[in-house]
Amino acid sequence: MNYGKLYSEFKAAVPESVGFCEEKEVENFIDDTVGIHVSFGMIVVPYILCIVDNREDTVIQKIFCFMEQMAICQDIKVQEVLDFTILEQLADEGHDKLQECKKYMGMNTLQHCEKVEEYFY
């Protein structure tokens, strides 16, 4: 995974997200000049929540597989996007929503999530 290309890598790994992402990019005035954390916070996390709420299992698997790859990535900046943008924002949604999301997380993502939870609960 490449930190600078992480958002485009997400869209390639989860092609079902492209329409949603394009809509949110326009809605939030997001382009290539915004940072990765902004793209993930304003586009990817809302997409994750939408897909989990709608229980789209095939897409959920792709998303959480991508997150698992982020969790084991050697680039600490990629892990920070997972921790400080994705997982913290999921935790902000409340305990019940986070528990629902945790059902889909891989072992390494869960470890990251538990560290984030220490600060929330």
N, C-alpha and C positions, 0 to 999 in steps of 0.2 A: 504494500500500500504506500502511496505517495501522498504526503500531507497536502501539498499544493494542488493535487488532482483528486482529492478525496471525494468531493461532491460529485464530480463527473464519474468517478469510480462507483459511487453509490447508485447513480442512475443507470449505469451499465449493468451492475449486478442485479438491480431490481427494475427492469425495463417497464414494468407496470406503473412505476412511479412517475414516469416522464410527464404525462399530461397534468397530473396534480402539481408537480414541481414547476412546470412552465406557468401554470395559472398563478401559483403563489409568488413566483419571481416577478410577474407583472404587477400583481396586487401589492407587493411590498417593495417595489422598485429595487429588486435585487439583480445585480449583474456580476460580471467577473471581477469587479473592483472591491466587492465586499469580502470580508474574511470568511474563512471556513466555518468558524463558530457561528457567525451570523446566518450563513446558508443552512447549517444544520439546525440551529435553534428556531429559525422562522419558517423553514420548509420541511426538513426531514422529520423533526419531532412531531409536528402536527400530522404528517403523513403516517407515522408509526401509530399514533393515537387513533386516527381514522381507520386504519386497517385492522388494528386490534379490536376496536369497537364493532366493526363489521364482521369480525371473525373470518377474514379471508386467509384461510390456513396456508395455502400455497405461497402466497406473498409474505405472510408472517414468517414462514421458514426462511425465505430468502433474506428478509430484513435482519432477522436475528442471527443468521449465519454470517452476514456482513459485520454485524456488531461483534460477533465472536472473533472474527479476523482482526477487527480493530483492537480487541482486548489482548491479543497475542502479538500484535505488531511490535517490531523492535523500535520503531520511531515513537518516542515518548509523546510527541505532539499529537499523533494519531490517538493514542490512549487518552490524552487530555480532552480531545473532542468527545470521546465516549463518556468519560467521567464527568467533566464540568459542563458539558452542553446537553448530551442526550440523557444520561442517567439522572443528573440533577433535575432536569426539566421533567422527567417522568416522575421523580420523587415529589416534585412540586404539585403534581396532579393529585396527590393524596395517597394514603397508604393502600387503599383498595385497588386503585388503578395500577400502582407499582406492583402489587402482588399478582395482579392479572398478567402484567407484562413479564414478571419473573418466571412464569410457567414456561415461557418460550426461550428463555435465556440459556445459553450454553454454560458450562462449568466456569470458564474463565471470565465471562461477562458477569456471572453471578458474584464472583469474587470481587470484581470491581464495584458492583452494585452494593454489596455489603459494606464496603469501605465508605461509599457515598452515604449510605443509610446511617452510619455512625454520627454523621453531622446533622442529620435531619430528625432522628427519633431518639 
